[in-house]
Amino acid sequence: MTGANGIFDVHLDGKLVFEKSMLGRYPDPDDVLPLLRERMA
């Protein structure tokens, strides 16, 4: 797999929920799921 500095963003209903740059690495599910749940509540 080439590259290590790609973009990884998660959007919900067109709004940014998570950016890889928030952690400096690709997220684990436990990093993103709470953010999604919070936005869906």
N, CA, C and O of each residue as an XYZ file, in Angstrom:
164
protein
N       0.843     -1.163      0.000
C       0.000      0.000      0.000
C       0.893      1.232      0.000
O       1.772      1.374      0.850
N       0.665      2.098     -0.935
C       1.507      3.286     -1.020
C       0.897      4.440     -0.249
O      -0.318      4.516     -0.063
N       1.735      5.305      0.180
C       1.286      6.512      0.862
C       0.971      6.289      2.330
O       0.571      5.198      2.737
N       1.155      7.326      3.108
C       0.871      7.244      4.536
C       0.235      8.533      5.037
O      -0.164      8.609      6.199
N       0.136      9.532      4.196
C      -0.343     10.834      4.630
C      -1.627     11.238      3.918
O      -1.870     12.423      3.693
N      -2.446     10.257      3.565
C      -3.673     10.547      2.847
C      -4.714     11.219      3.723
O      -4.561     11.332      4.939
N      -5.769     11.659      3.070
C      -6.875     12.309      3.754
C      -7.887     11.247      4.163
O      -8.184     10.339      3.386
N      -8.410     11.355      5.361
C      -9.471     10.467      5.832
C     -10.427     11.321      6.645
O     -10.129     11.701      7.778
N     -11.567     11.616      6.063
C     -12.587     12.421      6.729
C     -13.863     11.602      6.838
O     -14.163     10.785      5.967
N     -14.606     11.824      7.904
C     -15.908     11.193      8.090
C     -16.936     12.312      8.156
O     -16.809     13.245      8.949
N     -17.958     12.205      7.310
C     -19.027     13.195      7.258
C     -20.350     12.513      7.594
O     -20.555     11.344      7.268
N     -21.232     13.243      8.241
C     -22.585     12.776      8.526
C     -23.536     13.889      8.117
O     -23.451     15.008      8.623
N     -24.429     13.578      7.210
C     -25.371     14.578      6.688
C     -24.651     15.814      6.162
O     -25.111     16.939      6.350
N     -23.524     15.596      5.505
C     -22.789     16.689      4.897
C     -21.926     17.497      5.849
O     -21.283     18.462      5.435
N     -21.904     17.116      7.121
C     -21.099     17.854      8.106
C     -19.914     17.000      8.549
O     -20.040     15.795      8.766
N     -18.773     17.650      8.676
C     -17.553     16.963      9.082
C     -17.655     16.518     10.536
O     -17.951     17.317     11.424
N     -17.404     15.232     10.766
C     -17.443     14.660     12.111
C     -16.038     14.340     12.597
O     -15.725     14.506     13.776
N     -15.199     13.882     11.686
C     -13.852     13.453     12.068
C     -12.892     13.708     10.921
O     -13.233     13.512      9.755
N     -11.678     14.150     11.264
C     -10.564     14.271     10.316
C      -9.386     13.487     10.872
O      -9.120     13.514     12.073
N      -8.690     12.794      9.993
C      -7.512     12.041     10.429
C      -6.521     12.946     11.142
O      -5.822     12.503     12.054
N      -6.453     14.190     10.745
C      -5.495     15.113     11.356
C      -5.818     15.393     12.828
O      -4.968     15.905     13.557
N      -7.047     15.061     13.275
C      -7.393     15.249     14.688
C      -6.516     14.377     15.586
O      -6.140     14.784     16.685
N      -6.194     13.162     15.100
C      -5.383     12.233     15.885
C      -3.991     12.032     15.307
O      -3.105     11.509     15.983
N      -3.798     12.440     14.071
C      -2.519     12.213     13.408
C      -2.350     10.784     12.936
O      -1.237     10.352     12.635
N      -3.447     10.051     12.869
C      -3.419      8.657     12.409
C      -4.825      8.290     11.946
O      -5.785      9.025     12.177
N      -4.925      7.147     11.293
C      -6.245      6.657     10.926
C      -6.971      6.229     12.196
O      -6.344      5.699     13.113
N      -8.271      6.448     12.265
C      -8.998      6.159     13.499
C      -9.327      4.689     13.678
O      -9.414      3.925     12.717
N      -9.506      4.320     14.925
C     -10.113      3.044     15.277
C     -11.613      3.293     15.335
O     -12.026      4.443     15.482
N     -12.451      2.253     15.223
C     -13.893      2.466     15.333
C     -14.284      3.200     16.618
O     -15.211      4.010     16.614
N     -13.585      2.920     17.705
C     -13.906      3.567     18.983
C     -13.586      5.063     18.982
O     -14.042      5.792     19.862
N     -12.822      5.515     18.020
C     -12.530      6.941     17.902
C     -13.671      7.684     17.212
O     -13.943      8.841     17.533
N     -14.331      7.031     16.274
C     -15.330      7.690     15.437
C     -16.758      7.425     15.897
O     -17.595      8.327     15.850
N     -17.048      6.217     16.335
C     -18.429      5.869     16.695
C     -19.046      6.786     17.748
O     -20.202      7.178     17.590
N     -18.327      7.148     18.822
C     -18.935      8.082     19.784
C     -19.272      9.443     19.172
O     -20.269     10.064     19.540
N     -18.444      9.899     18.245
C     -18.713     11.180     17.585
C     -19.974     11.085     16.727
O     -20.783     12.012     16.694
N     -20.130      9.961     16.037
C     -21.333      9.764     15.212
C     -22.581      9.665     16.086
O     -23.613     10.260     15.778
N     -22.476      8.917     17.165
C     -23.627      8.771     18.075
C     -24.052     10.114     18.662
O     -25.242     10.406     18.785
N     -23.067     10.917     19.019
C     -23.332     12.252     19.587
C     -24.093     13.116     18.582
O     -25.046     13.806     18.943
N     -23.667     13.072     17.328
C     -24.302     13.893     16.293
C     -25.705     13.390     15.949
O     -26.566     14.171     15.545
N     -25.933     12.073     16.113
C     -27.230     11.496     15.759
C     -28.249     11.629     16.888
O     -29.444     11.435     16.665
N     -27.792     11.958     18.094
C     -28.705     12.051     19.242
C     -29.547     13.304     19.200
O     -30.364     13.529     20.093
